[in-house]
C-alpha cells in the first residue's frame, strides 16, 4: 500500500536555513527547518507559512466552467460564489474516490490544487469530458505554487492569483517564479511535517494516504465536506446514495493516540490489529498517516473495519494505540 509518487522539481525554499527535505510524495518540499514542535506551535499561533508548492494546480476557465464542473464533481458548484472555498471529489463509476480537488472560483476562473503528481490524470479526464462545453482546462502547476498561511495570520495575500479562505487558514496560489520573494514577507517557514501533524489532528483525509483503490467517501467523513447529497447526477452517485441510505460503509476512519514510549511511528500501510488478540491476529485495518504532535504526542489516522469496537485497544504495527471516533459505526 503506497502513497502516490511524483517527480516534481525541488522547491527553491529548500535553500532556506535549516531546511531538511521530505520523502516520498513530499520530497520536493521541506519536512522541517530544524524545530518540528516549534514550527507547529508557531502555526497554531497564526504565524509563519507552509510550502505546499509540490501540489498540482489545475485551472478551469470559460463561461460554462461551473455548470460543467457541477456535472462531474460530488460537490454543488453550479452557483459557487466567487472567493468561496470548497472541496470536491471525482469518483469512479462504482463510487470509489479517484481525485480530491480543493477549489475556489475568482469570478472568471476556477482554481484547484490536488495531490502531487495527480494533476496529469485529472486534466486528461477533464479533457475527455469537455464535449461541447465552453471551458478551457489548464495544468498550471509549472506557473503557480500553493502556500498555506495558518488561521490568524496577518500576512498579506496580495501577491496571490487566488486565495482559498478556510477555517484553519488560507491557501494561496502564488506565481511560481515569485515564490521565494513573496514568502519572504510571511515570517518563518514551517515544514510539511508540522502541517501534517495539524492535518491529522483536524481529521482531514488526504488522497493516496487515507484512500486506496476501494475507498468510498463515507468512510473518511467526506460526506460532510466534499459531497452534496441533494445535487444532480454525477459518476458514482448511485453508490453514494445507496451507502448513505443504508448507513453501513464497510470501513471507517479513526484517530489514534499512539503509545508515546515507543521510538518509532507506524508507517503508512502498517497493519492495525486488536491488541487483545495479539500481533499475530488478523488485521482489522491499516495506518494511513502518522505524525508527532506538539501537544498530543505521537498520533495517527487509520482506516478500520466498521464493526471494530470503538473502545477496543489496538496495535498500529507494533505500537499500542487507542482510538477516537471520526466516522461513527
N, C-alpha and C positions, 0 to 999 in steps of 0.2 A: 504494500500500500504506500504509494509515493505521492508527494505533492508535485505540482507542475514545475517544469524546469524551463528557464529562459536563458537566452544568450545576450541579454541587454548589456550595453556598454556600461562600465563602472561610472557612478555618479562623480562629478567634479568635487562634490562635498566630501568625498573620501580623502581629499588632500587637507582637510581641516585638522588642527592639532588633536591628537589622541584618537582619531578615528580608527576603528577596527572593523573590517568588512564582515558582513553577514555570510551566510552559507545557503546552499540550495537556491531556491527561487528568490531569496532575498539577498543574494551575494552582491548585487550591484550597488547596495547602499550600506551605510554603517550600521552594524549591530549595536555598537555603543561607542562612546567617546571617553571611556575611562571611568565612568561612575554610574553604573546601572541604576542604583536606587536613588541617587541624587537626581538623575535625569527624570525618573518617574515623578519624584516629588515636585520638581520644577514644572512639569506638565500639569500636575494636579493643581498647582498654584496659579496656573494660567500663564506661565512664562515659557519661552523657547519655541521650538518648532521641530517637526519630524520630516525628514527627507523621504518622500514616497515616489521619487522620480523614476523608480523601476516599474511602476504600474503602467499599464497600457491606457492610452487616451483615444477615444473614438468620438467623432462629432457627426451629427446628422443635421443638415440644413435643408431649406426648401419649404414651400407653403404647406405641403402635406405631411410634414415630419411627425407632428404629434398624433394626428389621426391614424397615420400609418403605423407608428410605433405602438399605438394602443391595440392594434390587431395582433401584435406579435408578443407583447410583454404581459406578465402576470399582473402588472400594476395598472391602475386607471390613470392615463396620462393625456387623454384627448383634450382635456381642459386644464392642463397643468399650468398654473400661473407662473409668470417669469420670476426667476430667482428663488423659487420654492424647491428645496432639495427633496428627492425621493430615491427609492431603490426599487429594483425590479429584477425579475428572473426571466430567462428563456428556458423552456422545458422541452424535453423530448416528447414524441407522440404518446409515450407511456407515462408521462408526468415526472420523469427524472430530471434533476437540475443539470443544465448544461452550461449556462452562463449566469453570472450575477453582475448587474450594472448599477453603478452609483451615479445618479443623474441630477442634472439641473438644466433648465432652459433659460436662455437670456433674452428671449423675445424673438430671436431670429435663428438661433442655433441651439440644438440640444447637445450638451456635453456629458460624457460618461467616462468614468475611469473604471478599469477592470483589472483582474489579476494579471500579473506579469506573464507575458507570453501567450495570453488567450485572445488578444485583440485581432490577430490574423484570422483565426477561425470565426470569430464573431463577425468581422467585416465580410468575410466570404459568405456566411449565412445571410446576412442582411442584404447583400447584393443580389442573392438568388431570389429574395422575396420582394424586390422593388416593383416588378411588373410595370404598370403604367403610372405609378405614383411619382409626383414631383418631389423627389428627395435626392440629396447628394450625401453619400456616406464617405467618411474620410478616416483613415488611420492616421491620427495626428500625433502619435507617440514621439516621432522624431522632432516635432516642433514644440510640444508642450509637456511640461512636467508637473506632477502633483506634489504639493507640500501641505502638511497639516499643521494648523495652529490650534492650540488647545482652547477649551472654553475659558472665557475670561481674558484672553489675550487682547492687548490693546494695539498690537502691531497693525500697520496699515496694509490693506489688501489692494491698494490702487494699482499695483503693478500686474494684478491678475486679470486674465482674459475672462474668467468666470469664477464664481465662488459658490460653494455648497455650504449653507449655514446649517449646523447640526446641533443637537443638544450637548454633544461632547466636544464641540469645536467647529473649525472651518476647514474645508478642503479647498485649496487654491489651485487653479490651473494657470501656471506661470509659463511665459515663453522660455523654452529650454535654454536658449542662448543667454538669457539673463538670470539663470537660476542662482549662480553664486552671488551676483551683485544684489539681487532682490532679497535673498535670505540674510544678507549681511546686517540688515536692519531688524531682524526678527529675534534677536537675542541669542542665547546659547543653544546649540543643537542638542537634541535628544535622539538617541539611537533607536533603531527599529525594535530592539528587544523591549525597551520601555513602552513603546506604543503597543506591542503585542501583549504585554502584561496587563495593560489597561483595557485592551480589547477583550481579553479573556475574562477579566473581572466584569466587564459590561455584557458578557454573554453574547457577543456579536460573532456570528459564524463567518467563516472565510471559505470561499470556493477552493477546492483542492486540498483543504485541510479538514474541515468539518464535513466535507462531502466525499462520496465515492460514486461509482457508476450507477448505483441504485437509490441514491438519496432522493427523497421527495420533500417538498417544502415544510410539511407538517412536522417532520422530525426535528427541525432545527429552530422552530419558533419564527420562521419566515412568514407565516400567515399574518402575523401582527405588523410586519414592517415592509414586506415586499410583494404581497399578494392581495389583490382586491377581490373579495368573494362574490361581488354583485355586478361585475362588469361583463361585457360581451365575451364571445368565444375567442379562445386562443389555444394554441397547441398544448396539449396536456391537461386542458381544463377538466376533462371528464374524470381523470384520476384525482385532481384536487377536490372536486365536488364530492366524489364518492367517499374518499377517505375522511373528508371533513364531516359528512353526514353520519358516517359510521363512528367517527371519533376514535379510530384504532390504528394510528400509524405503527408500523412494525418496530420502530426504534425511537428513542428519544435522546435529546442532548442533555447532558448533566454537567454540573460544575463540580470539580473535585478539589477538596482540600488534601494535599499530599503530606505525608509524614516528613516533617522538617528535619528529622535526624538523618535522613538518607542524603548522601552526597550527590546522587545523580537524579536527573529529571527523566521521566519516561519519554521516549521518543515518539514522534508521530507514527501511528500504526501499532504501538505496543498493545498487546492483548490485555483486556480487562477481565478479571475473574472474581468470583465470590471468595472473599478471604476465608470464610468458614470452611470452604471446600478445598482450599489449598492451591498451590501453584501448578499442580498437575490436572486441575479440573478443566472442564470445557469452558472456553471464553464466553462471556456474555456481551462483549463489545470490544471497542478499541479506543485508545487515546488519539485525539485529533490535534490538540495543541497543548503545549505546556510552557510555563514561564516561572520566573522568580519575582514575586510581587513585593513591593517595598513595605507593605503592612501585613498582608495575608500570608507571606511566606511562599513556598512552592505551591503552585496551583495548576490546574489543567481543565480542559474540556474533553469530554468523551462521549461517544455515541454507544448507547447500550440497548439491549432488548427492552421493549416496552414493559414487559411484566417483571423486570428486575425490581425487587423490593426497594423502595425509596430510602429505607433506613439500613440497608444491608451494607456492612463494611466491605470494601473492595480491595483488590490488588491491581494496581496500574503498572503492568510489567512486574517488577519486583517491589514496588513501592506501595505500602499500605495507604489507603485513601478512604475518605468519607465523601458523600455526595450531597449536593444541594439540587433541588428540582429546578429545572428550567422549563422543560416541556412536560406537563402533567401526564401521568399514566393514562 
